[in-house]
């Protein structure tokens, strides 16, 4: 069946074509115009309409590189349906290396937005009307906050069968069934009945090669499941199985000081095991940080200078911690930069 054309901001993209559009998002106070770039690939044959977004938080840049690599893949020429790729949603924050918009609002707490509201509300409204409302599925790409690193993970409503199948297809070792936050893009997409995944991996303002490769690979697998890309004729048994976390929690600094971390990202921890120590510069006062539960480190702070109450280690709990740790190790081995992957034609970022 022939695909239908898609119209964004008054510009129509016909089946069998691709183009880059600009969504106007106002002007700077210097009078310079600002726009949100959107690349649309409209396949010849009908299929789902998938949006992929990145940099909703302007300093989370891994997703920008993931989308760039995805669009370069030769297999994209065989696309069925329509792909709407938006590598930089929060253009203001991206330019200023900031998570937030100039009005200090978090864009991912401003959806679905309003046409006459704050800058964040207007940007959210534009994205919802021009992109999300025309989609059948969505993938939003994120990283940890500044100075925090996240293990590649999928967050989604895993109680929904279709969303759970997409999450499993993305093929990262950790899946978290997370609740919808007020004002988030996931919540707004759910109101439209759109199954959506949130991919978290890496650190703000940094490229992470493993996270990027896993992101490209995961999106391709989801598109194959949706029938947007041809399925592989032969699929071997998965080297690792995604495992759903029962719950996750942050361990916070008991006092201000200098942190010495003892566990790596993705490391397995037992109840009561030592995660790190916070001390003063002389070592006269030292606080031991231990894990109250067994689990896997899925997020951690990278900067050693911490204040009392800072989030230090994000631990996910599993029914079978040993199996979860094995999945993480096998996942990391598969996505090392030295590993040849059909979805990573570029030289690795070092």
ABEGO torsion letter per residue (X at the ends): XBBBBBBBGGBBBBBGBBBBBBBBAEBBAAGBBBBBBBBBBBBABBEBBBBBBBGABAABAAAAAAAAAAAABAAAAABBEBBBBBABABAAAAAAGBABBAAGBBAAAAOAEBAABBAAAAAAAAAAAAAAAABABBBBBBBBBBGBBBBBBBBBBAABAAAAAAAAAAGBABBBBBBBBBGBAAAAAAAAGBBBBBBBBEBBGBBBAAAAAAAAAAAAAAAAAAGABBBBABBBBBABBBBBBABBBBBBBABBEBBBBABBBGBBBBBGBBAEBBBBAAGABBBBBBBABBEBBABBBABABBBBGBBABBBBBBABAAAAAAAAAAAAAAABAABBBAABABBBBX
